[in-house]
């Protein structure tokens, strides 16, 4: 005969719903800035996919549907790295959600910008309005931008709706603000071309890398910032990770929020 406490514990465990809704923010690694002369382009931000209720996904689009997960199932998770100079960033994934790495900035005097979650900025030279910029991905980030005369083009970001590669000022396109952890943070900013100032959302300026775990694009010769995967679940549920995962737990009222800053191939998260 089972003790009363054991019976009560079993009943409580059985009462927990085996399926639960999960809001996510999945950001890929940013693209590296272009190499070469001063007129190389900035890197594009990593793809930005969000299901956070009341917030936007990349290219200022509507949020995606929340995921309905199951207790006891191991879900894959990968945090994409930022691209080195003149290299695209790497994808970030959670379960079925994949965000595309940011596009590299244009290399000068010859080269080409990369397409990705957000597109890399085009390159140019003095008096020339520059090369076509890299394309972004709908729902993840904007196209990059051509340079103004005498500057390098700006990388695209999550908070821009640009879809044409138009000439503009050469500060990287802005990112988006999310309150998924309980505090507002901007992520997913594009890298600046020559002459641009500090972007909003972790993008780098001239010669500066994007900020880690924002997916920000790199400035000229800078690397892109690494991505991040953030999961928000009701506080009745807790996560267990495989050994390669690094994360921070946030506990806003009613939720457990897992900010995953490092995870590689084969890593998983399981909820109980």
C-alpha positions as CSV (number, residue, x, y, z in Angstrom):
1,X,0.0,0.0,0.0
2,X,1.4,3.4,-1.0
3,X,1.7,6.1,1.6
4,X,-0.7,9.0,1.5
5,X,2.1,11.4,0.6
6,X,3.1,9.3,-2.4
7,X,-0.5,9.1,-3.6
8,X,-0.9,12.9,-3.3
9,X,2.4,13.5,-5.2
10,X,1.3,11.2,-8.0
11,X,-2.0,13.0,-8.3
12,X,-0.3,16.4,-8.4
13,X,2.1,15.2,-11.1
14,X,-0.8,13.8,-13.2
15,X,-2.7,17.1,-13.0
16,X,0.0,19.0,-14.8
17,X,-1.0,19.5,-18.5
18,X,1.5,17.6,-20.7
19,X,1.3,20.3,-23.4
20,X,2.0,24.0,-22.8
21,X,2.5,27.2,-24.8
22,X,6.0,28.6,-25.3
23,X,6.9,32.0,-26.6
24,X,10.2,32.3,-28.3
25,X,12.8,34.7,-29.7
26,X,15.2,33.0,-32.0
27,X,18.0,35.3,-33.4
28,X,20.8,34.1,-35.7
29,X,24.4,35.3,-35.8
30,X,25.1,38.6,-37.5
31,X,27.1,38.9,-40.7
32,X,30.7,40.2,-40.6
33,X,31.5,43.6,-42.1
34,X,33.2,43.9,-45.4
35,X,37.0,43.9,-45.8
36,X,39.1,46.2,-47.9
37,X,39.1,50.0,-48.2
38,X,37.1,52.4,-46.2
39,X,34.0,52.1,-48.4
40,X,33.3,48.4,-47.5
41,X,29.8,47.7,-46.3
42,X,28.5,46.8,-42.9
43,X,27.2,43.3,-42.0
44,X,23.5,42.5,-41.9
45,X,21.8,41.4,-38.6
46,X,21.0,37.8,-38.0
47,X,17.4,36.7,-38.7
48,X,15.0,37.7,-36.0
49,X,11.9,35.4,-35.4
50,X,9.6,36.1,-32.5
51,X,6.3,34.7,-31.2
52,X,6.2,37.0,-28.2
53,X,2.6,38.2,-27.9
54,X,2.3,42.0,-28.6
55,X,5.8,42.2,-30.2
56,X,7.1,42.2,-33.8
57,X,9.1,39.6,-35.7
58,X,11.8,40.8,-38.1
59,X,11.2,43.4,-40.8
60,X,8.5,44.8,-38.4
61,X,6.1,41.9,-39.2
62,X,3.5,40.3,-37.0
63,X,4.6,37.8,-34.3
64,X,4.6,34.2,-35.2
65,X,2.4,31.6,-33.6
66,X,3.5,30.3,-30.2
67,X,4.7,26.8,-30.0
68,X,2.8,24.1,-28.2
69,X,5.4,21.9,-26.6
70,X,5.2,18.6,-24.6
71,X,6.7,17.6,-21.3
72,X,9.5,15.1,-21.5
73,X,10.4,15.6,-25.2
74,X,13.9,16.7,-26.1
75,X,13.9,19.7,-28.4
76,X,17.0,20.7,-30.4
77,X,18.6,24.1,-29.9
78,X,21.5,25.8,-31.6
79,X,22.8,29.3,-31.1
80,X,24.4,30.6,-34.3
81,X,27.8,32.3,-34.3
82,X,28.6,35.7,-35.8
83,X,30.4,35.7,-39.1
84,X,34.0,36.8,-39.3
85,X,34.9,39.8,-41.6
86,X,33.3,39.2,-45.0
87,X,31.4,36.1,-43.9
88,X,27.8,35.4,-43.3
89,X,26.5,34.6,-39.8
90,X,25.3,31.1,-38.8
91,X,21.7,30.0,-38.3
92,X,20.1,29.7,-34.9
93,X,17.4,27.0,-34.4
94,X,14.9,25.9,-31.8
95,X,12.8,22.8,-32.7
96,X,11.2,23.7,-36.0
97,X,12.1,27.4,-36.0
98,X,15.2,28.4,-37.9
99,X,16.5,32.0,-38.2
100,X,19.0,32.7,-41.0
101,X,22.4,34.1,-40.4
102,X,23.0,37.7,-41.4
103,X,24.6,38.6,-44.8
104,X,28.2,39.8,-45.0
105,X,29.1,43.4,-45.9
106,X,30.4,44.1,-49.3
107,X,34.2,43.8,-49.8
108,X,36.0,46.6,-51.6
109,X,37.4,47.2,-54.1
110,X,35.9,44.0,-55.4
111,X,33.5,41.6,-53.8
112,X,29.8,41.2,-53.2
113,X,27.4,41.7,-50.2
114,X,25.7,38.7,-48.7
115,X,22.0,37.9,-48.4
116,X,20.6,36.4,-45.2
117,X,18.3,37.1,-42.3
118,X,19.1,40.7,-42.9
119,X,21.2,41.7,-46.0
120,X,24.7,43.1,-45.9
121,X,25.5,46.6,-47.0
122,X,26.8,47.4,-50.4
123,X,30.3,48.9,-51.0
124,X,31.3,51.9,-52.9
125,X,34.0,54.5,-53.3
126,X,34.2,58.3,-53.3
127,X,31.6,59.9,-55.6
128,X,30.0,56.5,-56.5
129,X,26.7,55.4,-55.1
130,X,27.7,51.8,-54.8
131,X,26.9,48.2,-55.3
132,X,23.5,46.6,-54.8
133,X,23.1,45.5,-51.2
134,X,22.3,42.0,-49.9
135,X,18.7,40.8,-49.6
136,X,17.0,40.1,-46.2
137,X,14.4,37.4,-45.5
138,X,10.7,38.2,-45.1
139,X,9.7,37.9,-41.4
140,X,13.3,38.0,-40.3
141,X,15.0,41.2,-41.4
142,X,15.5,43.9,-44.0
143,X,17.6,44.2,-47.1
144,X,20.9,46.0,-46.7
145,X,21.6,49.5,-48.1
146,X,23.7,51.0,-50.9
147,X,26.2,53.5,-49.7
148,X,26.0,57.2,-50.0
149,X,28.8,58.7,-52.1
150,X,32.2,58.3,-50.3
151,X,30.9,55.9,-47.7
152,X,30.2,52.2,-47.1
153,X,26.6,50.9,-47.2
154,X,24.7,50.0,-44.0
155,X,23.7,46.5,-43.0
156,X,20.0,45.6,-42.7
157,X,18.4,45.1,-39.4
158,X,15.3,43.5,-37.8
159,X,13.6,46.9,-37.2
160,X,13.7,48.1,-40.8
161,X,11.1,47.4,-43.5
162,X,13.6,48.2,-46.3
163,X,13.1,45.7,-49.2
164,X,14.9,47.6,-52.1
165,X,18.5,48.3,-51.1
166,X,17.9,52.1,-51.3
167,X,20.7,54.5,-50.7
168,X,20.6,56.0,-47.2
169,X,22.7,57.2,-44.3
170,X,25.3,54.7,-43.4
171,X,24.4,53.9,-39.8
172,X,23.2,50.2,-39.6
173,X,19.5,49.7,-39.7
174,X,18.0,49.4,-36.2
175,X,17.0,46.3,-34.4
176,X,13.8,45.5,-32.4
177,X,13.1,45.8,-28.7
178,X,11.8,42.8,-26.8
179,X,10.5,42.4,-23.3
180,X,10.6,38.6,-23.3
181,X,12.9,38.5,-20.3
182,X,10.9,41.1,-18.4
183,X,13.3,44.0,-19.3
184,X,13.4,45.8,-22.7
185,X,16.4,44.9,-24.8
186,X,17.2,45.9,-28.4
187,X,18.7,43.2,-30.6
188,X,19.2,42.6,-34.3
189,X,20.8,45.8,-35.5
190,X,22.7,46.1,-38.7
191,X,26.4,47.0,-39.0
192,X,27.4,50.5,-40.0
193,X,29.4,51.5,-43.1
194,X,32.1,54.1,-43.1
195,X,30.9,57.3,-41.5
196,X,28.0,55.7,-39.7
197,X,27.3,56.0,-36.0
198,X,26.4,53.3,-33.4
199,X,23.3,51.3,-34.5
200,X,20.4,50.5,-32.2
201,X,20.4,46.7,-31.5
202,X,24.0,45.6,-31.2
203,X,25.4,46.3,-34.6
204,X,29.1,47.4,-34.9
205,X,30.5,50.7,-36.2
206,X,33.5,51.2,-38.5
207,X,36.0,48.5,-37.4
208,X,33.9,47.2,-34.5
209,X,32.2,43.8,-34.1
210,X,28.5,43.3,-33.4
211,X,27.6,42.7,-29.8
212,X,27.5,39.1,-28.6
213,X,24.0,37.5,-28.3
214,X,22.2,40.2,-30.2
215,X,22.8,39.0,-33.7
216,X,24.1,42.5,-34.6
217,X,26.0,42.9,-37.9
218,X,29.7,43.8,-37.8
219,X,31.2,47.1,-39.0
220,X,34.0,47.1,-41.6
221,X,36.5,44.4,-40.6
222,X,34.4,43.5,-37.6
223,X,32.7,40.2,-36.9
224,X,29.0,39.8,-36.5
225,X,27.6,39.3,-33.0
226,X,26.5,35.8,-32.0
227,X,22.8,34.9,-31.8
228,X,20.5,33.9,-29.0
229,X,17.5,31.7,-28.3
230,X,15.1,32.8,-25.6
231,X,12.2,30.7,-24.4
232,X,9.3,31.9,-22.1
233,X,7.2,29.3,-20.4
234,X,4.6,29.3,-17.6
235,X,6.4,29.0,-14.2
236,X,4.9,25.6,-13.5
237,X,7.4,24.2,-16.1
238,X,11.2,23.9,-15.8
239,X,13.9,23.2,-18.3
240,X,16.8,20.7,-18.3
241,X,19.6,21.2,-20.9
242,X,22.4,19.0,-22.2
243,X,25.9,19.9,-21.1
244,X,26.9,22.1,-24.0
245,X,24.2,24.7,-23.3
246,X,24.9,28.0,-21.5
247,X,21.9,30.0,-20.3
248,X,20.5,32.6,-17.9
249,X,17.2,32.1,-16.1
250,X,14.9,35.1,-15.7
251,X,11.8,34.9,-13.5
252,X,9.3,37.7,-14.3
253,X,5.9,37.1,-12.6
254,X,4.3,34.0,-13.8
255,X,7.1,32.8,-16.1
256,X,10.4,31.0,-16.4
257,X,12.4,32.6,-19.2
258,X,15.5,30.8,-20.4
259,X,18.0,33.0,-22.3
260,X,20.3,30.5,-24.1
261,X,23.6,32.1,-25.1
262,X,25.5,29.1,-26.3
263,X,24.3,25.7,-27.8
264,X,25.7,23.6,-30.6
265,X,24.7,20.7,-32.7
266,X,23.2,17.9,-30.7
267,X,22.2,20.1,-27.8
268,X,18.6,19.9,-26.5
269,X,16.2,21.2,-23.9
270,X,13.6,19.1,-22.1
271,X,10.8,20.5,-20.0
272,X,9.2,18.9,-16.9
